[in-house]
């Protein structure tokens, strides 16, 4: 999946998936009738049709994998989501997410 219309990596066949979309969702609210007790985990597949090197992999994985882990392992409260997305973006911009 492409992150936005300017991404050179990824394919746009379903939707753009920006960082905030990777974090600001709740698995137990994804479909009617599913509760948190029904969920065993989440996944973050890496589609590599357009990947040609390690830098491409890093671009697609980081910091989104941290956002997915946060979704899977924590309980949301208040406005933490917006602050966390800002922190991920800061870390990404400053090269703190490197494989």
C-alpha positions as CSV (number, residue, x, y, z in Angstrom):
1,X,0.0,0.0,0.0
2,X,1.1,3.5,-0.6
3,X,1.2,6.0,2.2
4,X,0.1,8.9,0.2
5,X,0.0,10.1,-3.4
6,X,3.7,11.1,-3.4
7,X,5.0,7.7,-2.3
8,X,7.2,6.0,-5.0
9,X,7.0,2.7,-3.2
10,X,3.9,0.6,-2.8
11,X,0.8,0.2,-4.9
12,X,-2.5,2.1,-4.6
13,X,-5.1,-0.6,-4.9
14,X,-7.2,-0.2,-1.8
15,X,-6.4,3.0,0.0
16,X,-3.6,5.3,1.1
17,X,-2.4,4.3,4.6
18,X,-0.7,7.2,6.3
19,X,0.9,6.9,9.7
20,X,-2.0,8.2,11.7
21,X,-4.3,5.6,10.0
22,X,-1.9,2.9,11.1
23,X,-2.2,4.1,14.7
24,X,-5.7,5.6,15.1
25,X,-7.8,2.5,14.8
26,X,-9.3,0.1,17.4
27,X,-9.4,-3.5,16.3
28,X,-12.4,-4.3,18.5
29,X,-14.4,-1.6,16.7
30,X,-13.4,-2.8,13.2
31,X,-16.5,-5.0,12.7
32,X,-19.8,-5.2,14.4
33,X,-20.1,-8.1,17.0
34,X,-16.3,-8.3,17.6
35,X,-15.0,-7.5,21.1
36,X,-11.5,-7.2,22.5
37,X,-11.9,-10.7,23.9
38,X,-12.4,-12.1,20.4
39,X,-9.1,-10.7,19.1
40,X,-5.9,-12.8,19.4
41,X,-3.6,-10.3,17.8
42,X,-3.0,-8.0,14.9
43,X,-0.7,-8.2,11.9
44,X,1.3,-5.8,9.8
45,X,2.1,-7.4,6.5
46,X,4.8,-5.9,4.3
47,X,4.0,-6.1,0.6
48,X,7.2,-6.0,-1.4
49,X,6.1,-5.8,-5.0
50,X,7.9,-2.5,-5.4
51,X,10.7,-2.9,-2.9
52,X,14.2,-3.0,-4.4
53,X,16.5,-2.5,-1.4
54,X,16.8,-2.3,2.4
55,X,16.1,1.5,2.4
56,X,12.7,0.7,0.8
57,X,12.0,-1.8,3.5
58,X,12.9,0.7,6.2
59,X,10.7,3.3,4.6
60,X,7.7,1.0,4.5
61,X,8.2,-0.5,8.0
62,X,9.3,2.4,10.2
63,X,7.7,4.0,12.2
64,X,4.4,2.2,11.2
65,X,5.4,-1.0,12.9
66,X,5.7,0.9,16.2
67,X,2.2,2.3,15.7
68,X,0.8,-1.2,15.0
69,X,2.6,-2.6,18.1
70,X,1.1,0.2,20.2
71,X,-2.4,-0.7,18.8
72,X,-1.9,-4.4,19.7
73,X,-0.3,-4.0,23.1
74,X,-1.9,-1.1,24.8
75,X,-5.3,0.3,25.9
76,X,-6.2,3.7,24.5
77,X,-7.1,6.6,26.8
78,X,-7.7,10.2,26.0
79,X,-5.7,12.1,23.5
80,X,-2.5,10.0,23.7
81,X,-3.0,8.9,20.1
82,X,-2.4,12.3,18.5
83,X,0.7,12.9,20.7
84,X,2.1,9.5,19.8
85,X,1.7,10.0,16.1
86,X,3.5,13.3,16.4
87,X,6.3,11.6,18.3
88,X,6.6,8.9,15.6
89,X,6.7,11.5,12.9
90,X,9.4,13.4,14.8
91,X,11.4,10.2,15.2
92,X,11.0,9.3,11.5
93,X,12.1,12.8,10.4
94,X,15.1,12.7,12.6
95,X,16.3,9.2,11.5
96,X,15.6,7.5,14.8
97,X,13.8,4.6,13.1
98,X,16.5,2.7,11.3
99,X,16.8,-1.0,10.8
